[in-house]
């Protein structure tokens, strides 16, 4: 069983040292094959905050995919926001803003859904939708097919509808070959089915992560991360939410959602 760690919204600059220590211990214990970071790596896109994030990630010592969030673009520096919005992000993580990470068990496609002209809102373009659909169609049988965005593709509360990724309806329509959509932005962890047309049983799932290590928690939910356990032999994915426990000073299992993966019928 292959394991992927999903981390979002660490907001370096607001991090909690005890939670960072617990997350390092958690990664050592669980030994995921790779980690995916779905944006808002920093609080204010400062070079020092990106450097701290990079040191933390390097200490995990595993392959990682990182995309920017809206907080990773300068807010109070109009010149940088206009002419070099991703300079500090790229200095820490490289020039590729839409990385793809592929292993025998995973195909992970990262998208940059931030727009410097927007403060919070995210957007996915027609070109991004088309390119992602093409890449998904090229996945090998048995790979868990994952698209990573920052703003959510589906929400579970009416108050979060304004946070939906602009273009989400067209994206979900086009990305039928995906299994999971990972995101963050709203600091609320949940797993939400994506209903296909015709009333078919859900075969795709939106997986949101809370804030991993920052003080900016929401709705009484402490810091949290997700583990995806990909069972290739059974054609299943077990999505685990792990929350930080102040009493235990560790991440503890809070919920598990097990889903059947449609595309495994092609590999059997």
C-alpha positions as protocol buffer text, in pm:
chain_id: "A"
residue {
  index: 1
  type: UNK
  ca { x: 0 y: 0 z: 0 }
}
residue {
  index: 2
  type: UNK
  ca { x: 150 y: 332 z: -111 }
}
residue {
  index: 3
  type: UNK
  ca { x: 105 y: 635 z: 114 }
}
residue {
  index: 4
  type: UNK
  ca { x: 84 y: 1004 z: 17 }
}
residue {
  index: 5
  type: UNK
  ca { x: 91 y: 1291 z: 268 }
}
residue {
  index: 6
  type: UNK
  ca { x: -136 y: 1588 z: 186 }
}
residue {
  index: 7
  type: UNK
  ca { x: -39 y: 1911 z: 362 }
}
residue {
  index: 8
  type: UNK
  ca { x: -196 y: 2254 z: 311 }
}
residue {
  index: 9
  type: UNK
  ca { x: -187 y: 2611 z: 438 }
}
residue {
  index: 10
  type: UNK
  ca { x: 107 y: 2591 z: 677 }
}
residue {
  index: 11
  type: UNK
  ca { x: 133 y: 2973 z: 664 }
}
residue {
  index: 12
  type: UNK
  ca { x: 497 y: 2990 z: 769 }
}
residue {
  index: 13
  type: UNK
  ca { x: 528 y: 3306 z: 970 }
}
residue {
  index: 14
  type: UNK
  ca { x: 240 y: 3194 z: 1193 }
}
residue {
  index: 15
  type: UNK
  ca { x: 364 y: 2840 z: 1265 }
}
residue {
  index: 16
  type: UNK
  ca { x: 338 y: 2662 z: 1600 }
}
residue {
  index: 17
  type: UNK
  ca { x: 674 y: 2503 z: 1695 }
}
residue {
  index: 18
  type: UNK
  ca { x: 516 y: 2216 z: 1886 }
}
residue {
  index: 19
  type: UNK
  ca { x: 299 y: 2123 z: 1588 }
}
residue {
  index: 20
  type: UNK
  ca { x: 596 y: 2139 z: 1351 }
}
residue {
  index: 21
  type: UNK
  ca { x: 785 y: 1901 z: 1578 }
}
residue {
  index: 22
  type: UNK
  ca { x: 485 y: 1667 z: 1593 }
}
residue {
  index: 23
  type: UNK
  ca { x: 449 y: 1670 z: 1213 }
}
residue {
  index: 24
  type: UNK
  ca { x: 812 y: 1571 z: 1169 }
}
residue {
  index: 25
  type: UNK
  ca { x: 761 y: 1282 z: 1411 }
}
residue {
  index: 26
  type: UNK
  ca { x: 441 y: 1184 z: 1231 }
}
residue {
  index: 27
  type: UNK
  ca { x: 619 y: 1167 z: 894 }
}
residue {
  index: 28
  type: UNK
  ca { x: 896 y: 952 z: 1041 }
}
residue {
  index: 29
  type: UNK
  ca { x: 636 y: 714 z: 1184 }
}
residue {
  index: 30
  type: UNK
  ca { x: 412 y: 690 z: 878 }
}
residue {
  index: 31
  type: UNK
  ca { x: 688 y: 697 z: 613 }
}
residue {
  index: 32
  type: UNK
  ca { x: 482 y: 831 z: 319 }
}
residue {
  index: 33
  type: UNK
  ca { x: 622 y: 786 z: -30 }
}
residue {
  index: 34
  type: UNK
  ca { x: 570 y: 1153 z: -118 }
}
residue {
  index: 35
  type: UNK
  ca { x: 418 y: 1475 z: 12 }
}
residue {
  index: 36
  type: UNK
  ca { x: 186 y: 1722 z: -163 }
}
residue {
  index: 37
  type: UNK
  ca { x: 153 y: 2083 z: -44 }
}
residue {
  index: 38
  type: UNK
  ca { x: -160 y: 2257 z: -175 }
}
residue {
  index: 39
  type: UNK
  ca { x: -65 y: 2620 z: -128 }
}
residue {
  index: 40
  type: UNK
  ca { x: -42 y: 2906 z: 122 }
}
residue {
  index: 41
  type: UNK
  ca { x: 303 y: 2796 z: 220 }
}
residue {
  index: 42
  type: UNK
  ca { x: 367 y: 3135 z: 381 }
}
residue {
  index: 43
  type: UNK
  ca { x: 167 y: 3405 z: 556 }
}
residue {
  index: 44
  type: UNK
  ca { x: 302 y: 3706 z: 367 }
}
residue {
  index: 45
  type: UNK
  ca { x: 528 y: 3569 z: 89 }
}
residue {
  index: 46
  type: UNK
  ca { x: 844 y: 3696 z: 259 }
}
residue {
  index: 47
  type: UNK
  ca { x: 1174 y: 3538 z: 156 }
}
residue {
  index: 48
  type: UNK
  ca { x: 1248 y: 3438 z: 516 }
}
residue {
  index: 49
  type: UNK
  ca { x: 913 y: 3260 z: 546 }
}
residue {
  index: 50
  type: UNK
  ca { x: 977 y: 3064 z: 226 }
}
residue {
  index: 51
  type: UNK
  ca { x: 1326 y: 2976 z: 351 }
}
residue {
  index: 52
  type: UNK
  ca { x: 1180 y: 2843 z: 676 }
}
residue {
  index: 53
  type: UNK
  ca { x: 927 y: 2637 z: 481 }
}
residue {
  index: 54
  type: UNK
  ca { x: 1199 y: 2495 z: 258 }
}
residue {
  index: 55
  type: UNK
  ca { x: 1411 y: 2394 z: 558 }
}
residue {
  index: 56
  type: UNK
  ca { x: 1111 y: 2219 z: 711 }
}
residue {
  index: 57
  type: UNK
  ca { x: 1035 y: 2032 z: 387 }
}
residue {
  index: 58
  type: UNK
  ca { x: 1398 y: 1934 z: 328 }
}
residue {
  index: 59
  type: UNK
  ca { x: 1408 y: 1778 z: 674 }
}
residue {
  index: 60
  type: UNK
  ca { x: 1123 y: 1546 z: 573 }
}
residue {
  index: 61
  type: UNK
  ca { x: 1358 y: 1384 z: 319 }
}
residue {
  index: 62
  type: UNK
  ca { x: 1101 y: 1263 z: 67 }
}
residue {
  index: 63
  type: UNK
  ca { x: 979 y: 1365 z: -282 }
}
residue {
  index: 64
  type: UNK
  ca { x: 746 y: 1664 z: -263 }
}
residue {
  index: 65
  type: UNK
  ca { x: 515 y: 1863 z: -490 }
}
residue {
  index: 66
  type: UNK
  ca { x: 444 y: 2225 z: -395 }
}
residue {
  index: 67
  type: UNK
  ca { x: 204 y: 2476 z: -552 }
}
residue {
  index: 68
  type: UNK
  ca { x: 147 y: 2841 z: -451 }
}
residue {
  index: 69
  type: UNK
  ca { x: -156 y: 2981 z: -274 }
}
residue {
  index: 70
  type: UNK
  ca { x: -287 y: 3334 z: -265 }
}
residue {
  index: 71
  type: UNK
  ca { x: -78 y: 3410 z: 47 }
}
residue {
  index: 72
  type: UNK
  ca { x: 235 y: 3320 z: -148 }
}
residue {
  index: 73
  type: UNK
  ca { x: 203 y: 3638 z: -358 }
}
residue {
  index: 74
  type: UNK
  ca { x: 313 y: 3969 z: -200 }
}
residue {
  index: 75
  type: UNK
  ca { x: 17 y: 4162 z: -61 }
}
residue {
  index: 76
  type: UNK
  ca { x: 172 y: 4485 z: 66 }
}
residue {
  index: 77
  type: UNK
  ca { x: 435 y: 4526 z: -206 }
}
residue {
  index: 78
  type: UNK
  ca { x: 245 y: 4641 z: -519 }
}
residue {
  index: 79
  type: UNK
  ca { x: 558 y: 4651 z: -735 }
}
residue {
  index: 80
  type: UNK
  ca { x: 653 y: 4292 z: -656 }
}
residue {
  index: 81
  type: UNK
  ca { x: 292 y: 4177 z: -692 }
}
residue {
  index: 82
  type: UNK
  ca { x: 275 y: 4334 z: -1039 }
}
residue {
  index: 83
  type: UNK
  ca { x: 619 y: 4254 z: -1180 }
}
residue {
  index: 84
  type: UNK
  ca { x: 753 y: 3954 z: -983 }
}
residue {
  index: 85
  type: UNK
  ca { x: 466 y: 3794 z: -790 }
}
residue {
  index: 86
  type: UNK
  ca { x: 628 y: 3450 z: -763 }
}
residue {
  index: 87
  type: UNK
  ca { x: 992 y: 3554 z: -720 }
}
residue {
  index: 88
  type: UNK
  ca { x: 1026 y: 3442 z: -358 }
}
residue {
  index: 89
  type: UNK
  ca { x: 826 y: 3124 z: -417 }
}
residue {
  index: 90
  type: UNK
  ca { x: 1048 y: 3031 z: -712 }
}
residue {
  index: 91
  type: UNK
  ca { x: 1365 y: 3111 z: -518 }
}
residue {
  index: 92
  type: UNK
  ca { x: 1262 y: 2849 z: -263 }
}
residue {
  index: 93
  type: UNK
  ca { x: 1101 y: 2583 z: -482 }
}
residue {
  index: 94
  type: UNK
  ca { x: 1215 y: 2640 z: -839 }
}
residue {
  index: 95
  type: UNK
  ca { x: 1066 y: 2801 z: -1147 }
}
residue {
  index: 96
  type: UNK
  ca { x: 795 y: 2542 z: -1213 }
}
residue {
  index: 97
  type: UNK
  ca { x: 462 y: 2667 z: -1076 }
}
residue {
  index: 98
  type: UNK
  ca { x: 264 y: 2369 z: -1206 }
}
residue {
  index: 99
  type: UNK
  ca { x: 470 y: 2062 z: -1117 }
}
residue {
  index: 100
  type: UNK
  ca { x: 379 y: 1704 z: -1202 }
}
residue {
  index: 101
  type: UNK
  ca { x: 497 y: 1416 z: -986 }
}
residue {
  index: 102
  type: UNK
  ca { x: 465 y: 1062 z: -1116 }
}
residue {
  index: 103
  type: UNK
  ca { x: 540 y: 724 z: -958 }
}
residue {
  index: 104
  type: UNK
  ca { x: 413 y: 376 z: -1045 }
}
residue {
  index: 105
  type: UNK
  ca { x: 128 y: 431 z: -796 }
}
residue {
  index: 106
  type: UNK
  ca { x: 55 y: 804 z: -830 }
}
residue {
  index: 107
  type: UNK
  ca { x: 5 y: 1067 z: -1096 }
}
residue {
  index: 108
  type: UNK
  ca { x: -10 y: 1406 z: -922 }
}
residue {
  index: 109
  type: UNK
  ca { x: -77 y: 1717 z: -1131 }
}
residue {
  index: 110
  type: UNK
  ca { x: -26 y: 2052 z: -961 }
}
residue {
  index: 111
  type: UNK
  ca { x: -197 y: 2367 z: -1089 }
}
residue {
  index: 112
  type: UNK
  ca { x: -132 y: 2732 z: -1012 }
}
residue {
  index: 113
  type: UNK
  ca { x: -481 y: 2868 z: -941 }
}
residue {
  index: 114
  type: UNK
  ca { x: -362 y: 3199 z: -795 }
}
residue {
  index: 115
  type: UNK
  ca { x: -394 y: 3523 z: -990 }
}
residue {
  index: 116
  type: UNK
  ca { x: -192 y: 3831 z: -886 }
}
residue {
  index: 117
  type: UNK
  ca { x: -486 y: 4056 z: -980 }
}
residue {
  index: 118
  type: UNK
  ca { x: -699 y: 3882 z: -717 }
}
residue {
  index: 119
  type: UNK
  ca { x: -653 y: 3904 z: -342 }
}
residue {
  index: 120
  type: UNK
  ca { x: -809 y: 3573 z: -242 }
}
residue {
  index: 121
  type: UNK
  ca { x: -1004 y: 3432 z: -535 }
}
residue {
  index: 122
  type: UNK
  ca { x: -860 y: 3151 z: -743 }
}
residue {
  index: 123
  type: UNK
  ca { x: -918 y: 3069 z: -1107 }
}
residue {
  index: 124
  type: UNK
  ca { x: -853 y: 2786 z: -1349 }
}
residue {
  index: 125
  type: UNK
  ca { x: -831 y: 2879 z: -1717 }
}
residue {
  index: 126
  type: UNK
  ca { x: -960 y: 2696 z: -2023 }
}
residue {
  index: 127
  type: UNK
  ca { x: -600 y: 2621 z: -2120 }
}
residue {
  index: 128
  type: UNK
  ca { x: -525 y: 2472 z: -1777 }
}
residue {
  index: 129
  type: UNK
  ca { x: -843 y: 2265 z: -1790 }
}
residue {
  index: 130
  type: UNK
  ca { x: -761 y: 2126 z: -2134 }
}
residue {
  index: 131
  type: UNK
  ca { x: -397 y: 2050 z: -2057 }
}
residue {
  index: 132
  type: UNK
  ca { x: -488 y: 1875 z: -1733 }
}
residue {
  index: 133
  type: UNK
  ca { x: -756 y: 1664 z: -1904 }
}
residue {
  index: 134
  type: UNK
  ca { x: -501 y: 1554 z: -2162 }
}
residue {
  index: 135
  type: UNK
  ca { x: -246 y: 1460 z: -1897 }
}
residue {
  index: 136
  type: UNK
  ca { x: -502 y: 1266 z: -1695 }
}
residue {
  index: 137
  type: UNK
  ca { x: -596 y: 1066 z: -2002 }
}
residue {
  index: 138
  type: UNK
  ca { x: -232 y: 960 z: -2035 }
}
residue {
  index: 139
  type: UNK
  ca { x: -218 y: 806 z: -1688 }
}
residue {
  index: 140
  type: UNK
  ca { x: -109 y: 446 z: -1663 }
}
residue {
  index: 141
  type: UNK
  ca { x: -350 y: 181 z: -1534 }
}
residue {
  index: 142
  type: UNK
  ca { x: -324 y: 144 z: -1160 }
}
residue {
  index: 143
  type: UNK
  ca { x: -206 y: 499 z: -1092 }
}
residue {
  index: 144
  type: UNK
  ca { x: -406 y: 707 z: -847 }
}
residue {
  index: 145
  type: UNK
  ca { x: -489 y: 1018 z: -1050 }
}
residue {
  index: 146
  type: UNK
  ca { x: -474 y: 1337 z: -847 }
}
residue {
  index: 147
  type: UNK
  ca { x: -520 y: 1704 z: -935 }
}
residue {
  index: 148
  type: UNK
  ca { x: -392 y: 1958 z: -681 }
}
residue {
  index: 149
  type: UNK
  ca { x: -536 y: 2310 z: -662 }
}
residue {
  index: 150
  type: UNK
  ca { x: -539 y: 2569 z: -386 }
}
residue {
  index: 151
  type: UNK
  ca { x: -898 y: 2696 z: -375 }
}
residue {
  index: 152
  type: UNK
  ca { x: -1164 y: 2423 z: -338 }
}
residue {
  index: 153
  type: UNK
  ca { x: -1349 y: 2261 z: -627 }
}
residue {
  index: 154
  type: UNK
  ca { x: -1644 y: 2180 z: -400 }
}
residue {
  index: 155
  type: UNK
  ca { x: -1757 y: 2300 z: -57 }
}
residue {
  index: 156
  type: UNK
  ca { x: -1980 y: 2159 z: 213 }
}
residue {
  index: 157
  type: UNK
  ca { x: -2112 y: 2481 z: 369 }
}
residue {
  index: 158
  type: UNK
  ca { x: -2303 y: 2763 z: 201 }
}
residue {
  index: 159
  type: UNK
  ca { x: -2081 y: 3020 z: 370 }
}
residue {
  index: 160
  type: UNK
  ca { x: -1782 y: 2886 z: 175 }
}
residue {
  index: 161
  type: UNK
  ca { x: -1936 y: 2912 z: -171 }
}
residue {
  index: 162
  type: UNK
  ca { x: -1758 y: 3240 z: -236 }
}
residue {
  index: 163
  type: UNK
  ca { x: -1429 y: 3053 z: -191 }
}
residue {
  index: 164
  type: UNK
  ca { x: -1496 y: 2812 z: -477 }
}
residue {
  index: 165
  type: UNK
  ca { x: -1237 y: 2803 z: -751 }
}
residue {
  index: 166
  type: UNK
  ca { x: -1356 y: 3009 z: -1047 }
}
residue {
  index: 167
  type: UNK
  ca { x: -1405 y: 2768 z: -1337 }
}
residue {
  index: 168
  type: UNK
  ca { x: -1471 y: 2474 z: -1104 }
}
residue {
  index: 169
  type: UNK
  ca { x: -1777 y: 2353 z: -1294 }
}
residue {
  index: 170
  type: UNK
  ca { x: -1597 y: 2333 z: -1628 }
}
residue {
  index: 171
  type: UNK
  ca { x: -1296 y: 2173 z: -1462 }
}
residue {
  index: 172
  type: UNK
  ca { x: -1497 y: 1899 z: -1295 }
}
residue {
  index: 173
  type: UNK
  ca { x: -1677 y: 1833 z: -1621 }
}
residue {
  index: 174
  type: UNK
  ca { x: -1348 y: 1794 z: -1810 }
}
residue {
  index: 175
  type: UNK
  ca { x: -1146 y: 1608 z: -1549 }
}
residue {
  index: 176
  type: UNK
  ca { x: -1346 y: 1286 z: -1553 }
}
residue {
  index: 177
  type: UNK
  ca { x: -1032 y: 1074 z: -1554 }
}
residue {
  index: 178
  type: UNK
  ca { x: -926 y: 1207 z: -1214 }
}
residue {
  index: 179
  type: UNK
  ca { x: -981 y: 1020 z: -889 }
}
residue {
  index: 180
  type: UNK
  ca { x: -909 y: 1286 z: -628 }
}
residue {
  index: 181
  type: UNK
  ca { x: -890 y: 1665 z: -616 }
}
residue {
  index: 182
  type: UNK
  ca { x: -672 y: 1794 z: -333 }
}
residue {
  index: 183
  type: UNK
  ca { x: -705 y: 2149 z: -204 }
}
residue {
  index: 184
  type: UNK
  ca { x: -691 y: 2384 z: 91 }
}
residue {
  index: 185
  type: UNK
  ca { x: -745 y: 2761 z: 127 }
}
residue {
  index: 186
  type: UNK
  ca { x: -1040 y: 2751 z: 370 }
}
residue {
  index: 187
  type: UNK
  ca { x: -867 y: 2566 z: 658 }
}
residue {
  index: 188
  type: UNK
  ca { x: -1153 y: 2316 z: 682 }
}
residue {
  index: 189
  type: UNK
  ca { x: -1076 y: 1946 z: 635 }
}
residue {
  index: 190
  type: UNK
  ca { x: -1336 y: 1726 z: 463 }
}
residue {
  index: 191
  type: UNK
  ca { x: -1394 y: 1466 z: 193 }
}
residue {
  index: 192
  type: UNK
  ca { x: -1671 y: 1549 z: -53 }
}
residue {
  index: 193
  type: UNK
  ca { x: -1802 y: 1328 z: -338 }
}
residue {
  index: 194
  type: UNK
  ca { x: -1830 y: 1469 z: -688 }
}
residue {
  index: 195
  type: UNK
  ca { x: -2153 y: 1343 z: -845 }
}
residue {
  index: 196
  type: UNK
  ca { x: -2131 y: 1244 z: -1210 }
}
residue {
  index: 197
  type: UNK
  ca { x: -2410 y: 1312 z: -1455 }
}
residue {
  index: 198
  type: UNK
  ca { x: -2692 y: 1062 z: -1474 }
}
residue {
  index: 199
  type: UNK
  ca { x: -2707 y: 994 z: -1101 }
}
residue {
  index: 200
  type: UNK
  ca { x: -2418 y: 748 z: -1104 }
}
residue {
  index: 201
  type: UNK
  ca { x: -2243 y: 662 z: -779 }
}
residue {
  index: 202
  type: UNK
  ca { x: -1960 y: 904 z: -695 }
}
residue {
  index: 203
  type: UNK
  ca { x: -1628 y: 804 z: -847 }
}
residue {
  index: 204
  type: UNK
  ca { x: -1433 y: 1124 z: -782 }
}
residue {
  index: 205
  type: UNK
  ca { x: -1368 y: 1300 z: -455 }
}
residue {
  index: 206
  type: UNK
  ca { x: -1265 y: 1645 z: -335 }
}
residue {
  index: 207
  type: UNK
  ca { x: -1020 y: 1611 z: -45 }
}
residue {
  index: 208
  type: UNK
  ca { x: -959 y: 1928 z: 156 }
}
residue {
  index: 209
  type: UNK
  ca { x: -690 y: 1971 z: 420 }
}
residue {
  index: 210
  type: UNK
  ca { x: -693 y: 2205 z: 716 }
}
residue {
  index: 211
  type: UNK
  ca { x: -401 y: 2422 z: 815 }
}
residue {
  index: 212
  type: UNK
  ca { x: -103 y: 2203 z: 889 }
}
residue {
  index: 213
  type: UNK
  ca { x: 104 y: 2396 z: 1143 }
}
residue {
  index: 214
  type: UNK
  ca { x: -25 y: 2754 z: 1172 }
}
residue {
  index: 215
  type: UNK
  ca { x: -221 y: 2930 z: 1444 }
}
residue {
  index: 216
  type: UNK
  ca { x: -496 y: 3006 z: 1189 }
}
residue {
  index: 217
  type: UNK
  ca { x: -722 y: 2711 z: 1270 }
}
residue {
  index: 218
  type: UNK
  ca { x: -1097 y: 2716 z: 1209 }
}
residue {
  index: 219
  type: UNK
  ca { x: -1425 y: 2597 z: 1364 }
}
residue {
  index: 220
  type: UNK
  ca { x: -1258 y: 2440 z: 1667 }
}
residue {
  index: 221
  type: UNK
  ca { x: -1059 y: 2197 z: 1452 }
}
residue {
  index: 222
  type: UNK
  ca { x: -693 y: 2182 z: 1541 }
}
residue {
  index: 223
  type: UNK
  ca { x: -409 y: 2157 z: 1292 }
}
residue {
  index: 224
  type: UNK
  ca { x: -455 y: 1867 z: 1053 }
}
residue {
  index: 225
  type: UNK
  ca { x: -307 y: 1680 z: 757 }
}
residue {
  index: 226
  type: UNK
  ca { x: -429 y: 1397 z: 535 }
}
residue {
  index: 227
  type: UNK
  ca { x: -280 y: 1060 z: 454 }
}
residue {
  index: 228
  type: UNK
  ca { x: -392 y: 883 z: 135 }
}
residue {
  index: 229
  type: UNK
  ca { x: -336 y: 508 z: 149 }
}
residue {
  index: 230
  type: UNK
  ca { x: -353 y: 373 z: -204 }
}
residue {
  index: 231
  type: UNK
  ca { x: -436 y: 3 z: -211 }
}
residue {
  index: 232
  type: UNK
  ca { x: -357 y: -94 z: -570 }
}
residue {
  index: 233
  type: UNK
  ca { x: -447 y: -459 z: -524 }
}
residue {
  index: 234
  type: UNK
  ca { x: -802 y: -376 z: -409 }
}
residue {
  index: 235
  type: UNK
  ca { x: -855 y: -66 z: -623 }
}
residue {
  index: 236
  type: UNK
  ca { x: -927 y: 146 z: -315 }
}
residue {
  index: 237
  type: UNK
  ca { x: -800 y: 462 z: -149 }
}
residue {
  index: 238
  type: UNK
  ca { x: -828 y: 514 z: 224 }
}
residue {
  index: 239
  type: UNK
  ca { x: -831 y: 887 z: 305 }
}
residue {
  index: 240
  type: UNK
  ca { x: -727 y: 954 z: 662 }
}
residue {
  index: 241
  type: UNK
  ca { x: -750 y: 1286 z: 844 }
}
residue {
  index: 242
  type: UNK
  ca { x: -500 y: 1328 z: 1126 }
}
residue {
  index: 243
  type: UNK
  ca { x: -546 y: 1612 z: 1378 }
}
residue {
  index: 244
  type: UNK
  ca { x: -293 y: 1752 z: 1618 }
}
residue {
  index: 245
  type: UNK
  ca { x: -371 y: 1670 z: 1981 }
}
residue {
  index: 246
  type: UNK
  ca { x: -241 y: 1913 z: 2239 }
}
residue {
  index: 247
  type: UNK
  ca { x: -279 y: 1652 z: 2511 }
}
residue {
  index: 248
  type: UNK
  ca { x: -76 y: 1394 z: 2320 }
}
residue {
  index: 249
  type: UNK
  ca { x: 152 y: 1648 z: 2151 }
}
residue {
  index: 250
  type: UNK
  ca { x: 110 y: 1435 z: 1840 }
}
residue {
  index: 251
  type: UNK
  ca { x: -109 y: 1387 z: 1536 }
}
residue {
  index: 252
  type: UNK
  ca { x: -391 y: 1139 z: 1600 }
}
residue {
  index: 253
  type: UNK
  ca { x: -632 y: 973 z: 1359 }
}
residue {
  index: 254
  type: UNK
  ca { x: -959 y: 1168 z: 1343 }
}
residue {
  index: 255
  type: UNK
  ca { x: -1151 y: 1016 z: 1048 }
}
residue {
  index: 256
  type: UNK
  ca { x: -1117 y: 770 z: 760 }
}
residue {
  index: 257
  type: UNK
  ca { x: -1303 y: 766 z: 428 }
}
residue {
  index: 258
  type: UNK
  ca { x: -1255 y: 466 z: 200 }
}
residue {
  index: 259
  type: UNK
  ca { x: -1338 y: 504 z: -169 }
}
residue {
  index: 260
  type: UNK
  ca { x: -1348 y: 267 z: -467 }
}
residue {
  index: 261
  type: UNK
  ca { x: -1144 y: 378 z: -766 }
}
residue {
  index: 262
  type: UNK
  ca { x: -1327 y: 354 z: -1098 }
}
residue {
  index: 263
  type: UNK
  ca { x: -1025 y: 327 z: -1324 }
}
residue {
  index: 264
  type: UNK
  ca { x: -907 y: -1 z: -1172 }
}
residue {
  index: 265
  type: UNK
  ca { x: -1153 y: -184 z: -1394 }
}
residue {
  index: 266
  type: UNK
  ca { x: -915 y: -95 z: -1679 }
}
residue {
  index: 267
  type: UNK
  ca { x: -614 y: -242 z: -1501 }
}
residue {
  index: 268
  type: UNK
  ca { x: -771 y: -569 z: -1398 }
}
